[in-house]
Amino acid sequence: MRKYLPNESCCGAVYDNAPADNPFLAALPEMLPRNEFLSATRSTPGLPHDLPQMSSEERRQSLPLLASLFVPLDYMYAVYDQLYRAIRETYTTRTTMEEIRQINSLFCGKENVSYATQAASGSILGVPGIGKTSTIRRALETMPQVIEHTEYMGQPFYRKQVLYLRIECPSDCSVKTLALNLLSALDRAIGSDYLHQLISLRSIAASAVATQVKILCMTHHVGLLLVDEIQNAVETAQRNRQIKPLLKFLVELTNDTATAVYFVGTPVAEQLFVSQEHLKRRTRGIRLLPLKPDGTYRRFLEQLWLYQFTPQQAPLTEKLSNKLFDHSGGIPAYIIKIFQECQAQALLMGQARLDERVMQRAIDILAIKVPKTYSG
């Protein structure tokens, strides 16, 4: 039986037999087995019960149902496993007394003397449309975002433990903007008002905002910080060379607070990560390439092929499968988009079912151009 109910953003702490001096580690949700995780993240909406009686217009109105379809693929459990272990590593290296010392050193502006090992850090990079953000969002939704502590070992213990925060990297590479985004995410998670309090101070230096963020990450025991769209920073850096302060702040945040930091984005960010040695070791992780025309692609297509809104069901032939793969580049978002438009065109033309001619018409309308090859 699971410790916490799924899809609950805030839960009361449930402890297991973890070390007595670490309530944050004791309250963590258990790691889900592969089959249970895939079942929890799968989304297969039901087809309308009156589909056979629907008109062409009603069938086309039902096509957006495909947007809520989510077929978990093998790599998604690897993403979940990596994020869960990063959160657990944060609380393994951070005891209550350790946090008190670190917060005091940040308040006093002294050098932080920490005996904890470095927190986890890494990156998850993949081609656009592969499903990075959807996978990460669904993986994180299998655990509560906030755990509320009220009593531990028979003693009052009032804390809010934030397991993860997900923010977008600011396109201007501003440390202050990133810090304010982080405060906004924290406010949404625990219902606080830190962002408004900080903005009300008319002139506050970026360094002061950064220090405040570090203190709040310690105060609310943030386990993992996910920085999405990290390629925004790389593209801006190529124009004005301002990426160093941003990444320096994130590295400092990891070192000073022992909070795990993961970068999420497209392969564009890889050129920056490998160009600097201190980033290279902190940004290793999963690299997601398009699907190959193998069993995984076929299983994905079989799940998708069930959602046909045309009067007759077209069989999944090798010709249709290969044509769809060639023009989508094996990227799931493009596969679904072509399949959806293909049905819309068939219904508009009064055609009973899908075929190669209708699929080509949909491909021409969408004008999807994807690279044929990607570097390893």
N, C-alpha and C positions, 0 to 999 in steps of 0.2 A: 504493500500500500504506500502511495506517495505521501511525503511529508506535507506538501502544499498542493492545493487544488490548481489545475492549469488555468491560465488566462486571468489570474488574479494579480493585479499590480502591486498590492500592499497586503502583507500577511503578518499575523502575530508569530513570534519566534517559536520554533519547535526544535528542541535540542536532542542530540544523540550522544553517544559515548565518546565524544572528542576530548582532547586535553582540557582539564578543568580551568586553565588560565586563559582560554581563548573562546569566549562565547560566540564570536563572529564566525569562527570556523565550525563550531558545533551547530550553528543555526543554518548552515548552507543546505540547499536542496540536494538530493542525491543525483548522481549522474544517471541519465536514462540509458537503457540498453538500445541498441540500434533499431530493432523492430518497433519498440515503443516510441522512439523519437520519430521515425518515419511515419508512423500512424498518427502521432499527435500533430505533425506539421502538414499532413495531406489535406487538401481541400478539393472535394469533388462534388460540386453543386448538382442537385437533381434536375433532370430535364422537365419542362412543363408537362403536366399530366394530360393536357388537351392538345398536345403538339400535332397529332394527325388532323385535327379539325381546324387548325390555325390557317389564316390567310397568308399570302406572301408578305404583306406588310407586318403582320404580327410576328412572323418568323424572323424577319430582319430586326425587329425591335428586340427580340430575345438574344440576338448574337452577342451583345455585351456581356452575357453570362460567362463567356469564355475568359473574361478578365479575372474572374474569381477562381478559376481553375489553377491549382498548384500541385504539380506532380513532384514529390521529393526524389532527387537523384542521389547516387552513391556518394558524391563528394560532399553533400550537405551535412552528413553526419561527421565528417572530418572537420568541417568548419565549427560545428557545435562542440565537438570534443576539444578543439584548440581553445575556444573562448571559455568553456567551462574550466579547463585546467588553468587558464590565465587568472580567472577570478579566484580560484582556490589557492593559487600560489600567492596572491596578494595577501590573503588572510593567514596563510601559513607563515609568512615572513613578518607579520605585523601583530604583535601582542598589544594588550591594553597599555602596559607601562611604556612600551616602545613608542606608541602614539603620543602619550603625554609628553615625553621628552622631545619628540619631533615638533609638536605644536609649540611648546615653550621656546625652542630654538628659533622657530619661524617668527614668533612674536617679538623676540628680543633681537632678531637680526643677526644671531650668532651662527657660526658654522655648525651644520647639523652633523653630530657624531652619531652615526647609526651602526648598529651591529647586525642589522638584518641584511640578508642578501638582496641583490637587485631584483626588482619586480619584473614580471614577464612583459615582453614587448615584441611586436611583430607586425606583419601586414598581410592583408588578403587582397590580392590584385586579380582582376579578371576583365575580359573584354566586355564592352557595353552590351547589355541585354542577356548576359549569362545568368543573372539572378542573384547577384551578390547581396544587394540590399534586402531583397525579399527573404533570402535564406537567413541572413543575420537577424532580421526582425523576427522571423518565426522561431529561430533557435533561442533567442532571448526570451520570447514569450512563453517558453516552456518552464520558466522559473519566475518567481516574483521579482519585481524591480526593487522594492523596498521591504525590508524585514524590520518590524517594530519589536524592540526588547523592552520588557517591563520588570522582569524578575529573573535572576539567574543564581542557581545554587542556594535558593532560599533567601537571597538578598535583593533589595530593590536595585534595578539596573535599567535605567531609562535611556535608550539610544534608538536612533534610526539608522539602519545599515542599508546603504544604497549599493546594490550589487553591480549596477552598470549605468552609464550615461552615454547616449549616442548624440553626437553633434556633427554639423557640417563644417568643413574647413572654409574659412572666409576667403573669398576670391582676391581680396586685397592683401592677403598675408599679414594682417595686422594682429599683433599679440593681444591688444586690447579687445578687438572684436571677437577673437576666439575665446577670450576669458569671459566676456559678456554672454556669448552663446552658451558657454558651459554653465554659467550662473542661471540662465533662463531654463536650461534643461534640468538643473537641480531644483529650481522652484516648481516646475511642473511635476517632478517626481514626488516631492515631500510636502508641497503646498506652502512653501516659504515665500519670502518677499525680498530676497537678497538683491535681485537685479534692480528693483525700484529704489531700494535704499542706496545702492551704489551710484545709480544714475542721478539721484537727487543731489549728490555732491558735484557741483558744477565743474570744478577743475580737479581732477585726480589723475595722477601719473599712471602710465601703463604698468610700471613696475609695482606700484601699490595695488593695482587691480590683480596682477599676477600673484602677488603674495597672499592677497585675500582668498583667491581661488585655491591656492595650496592649503591654506588653513581650513577652508570649508571642506575640501576633499578629505582631510584628516578628521575633521569634526564629525562628518557624516559617513565616514568609513567607506568611501567609494572604492569598489573592487576593480572595475574595468572602465576605461574611457575609450570609446570608439570614435575615431575621427574619420568621417566619411568624406568622399569626394576630394581626397588628398591631391589628385591631379590638378585641381584648381590652383593650388599653391605653386606647383611646378610650372604651370603655364605662365603665371604671373611673374615668377622668379626669372624666367627667361627674358622678360621685358625690363624689370626694374631691380632685379637682384636683391630682393627683400625677404627671401625665404629663410635665411639663417636665423634671424631673431625668433621666428615662429617655431622652428624645429628645436632651437636651443631651449625655448620655454617648455616644450613638451618633454624634452630629455630631462630638464631640471625637475619637472613635475613628477616624472617617474622616480628620479633619484631621491628627491626630498620627501615624497609622500608614500613611496612604495606602492603606488597605484599602477596597475597594468595599463599600458597604452597600446592600442592596435590601430593601424592605418588601413583604410579601405578605399580602393579606387581602381583606376584603369592601369594598364601596363605602362602608360606614359610616366608614371611615378618611379618606375624601376630605374630609369637612367639617373635620377637624382640619388636614389638609395645606394646604388653601387659606386657612385662617384666619390663618396666620402666614407672612410673606414669606420668612423664611429657610428654612422647610420647603417652601414652594411650589416653589422652584427645585431642591430636592434630591429631590423625590418625583414628578417627572414620569415617565411610563412608560405601559405598556400597560393598557388598561381593557377587560375582557372582559364582554360582555353575552350574554344567551341567544342560541341559534341562531335564525335567521329561517327561515320556511318556503320556503327556496330550494334550490338545487342542493346546497349543503353538507349541509343537513339530510337531503335525500333520499339522498345518498351514505352518510351515517352510518346511516340507517335500513336501507338495502340490505345493509350489512355485518352489522347486528344481526339482520336478518330471517332470515339463514342458520341461526341458532341456535334452531330450533324443535324441541321435544322431544315434541310431540303426534304421534299416529299418522299424521295427514295434515298436509301443508304448506299453510298458508293463503297465498294470493297477497297481495302488498302492494298493496292498492287505495287509491285516493285517499281514500275514506271513513275507512278505518282509519288512514291516515297523518295526515289532518287531525284526527281525534279524539284521537290520541295527542299531537299537537302542542298542541292546545287545552288539554289537561289536564296537560301536563308543563311548559308555558310555554317549551318549547324548551331546557330544561336537561337535558343528557345523563344526569346521575345519576337524574333522575326518569323519563326515557324508558326507561332500562334497568330501573328498578324496576317500572314499570307493565307492561312487556313480560314480565318474569319472573313477576309475580303473575298476569298474564293467563293464562299457560300453566298455572300451578299450579291456577287455578280451573277451567280447561277439563278438566284431568286429573281433578280431584276430582269434577266433574259428569259424567264419563264422556263428554265431548264429543270428537269426533275431531279438530277443528281450531279455531283462533281465529275469532271473529267479533265484531261490534260489541257484542252483548249480553254476552258474556263479558268484553270489555274494560271495559264500563261497570261490571260487577260488581267487577272488580279495582280500578277507580278509586274506587268507593264504599268498599271495604274499606281502601284505603290512605289515603283522606281527605287527599290532597295538595292543598294550597292554595298557589298561587304568584301573586305579583303579575303583573298583565297587562302593565304598562308599567314601564320603567326609565328614569331620566334619562340623558341622553347622557354 
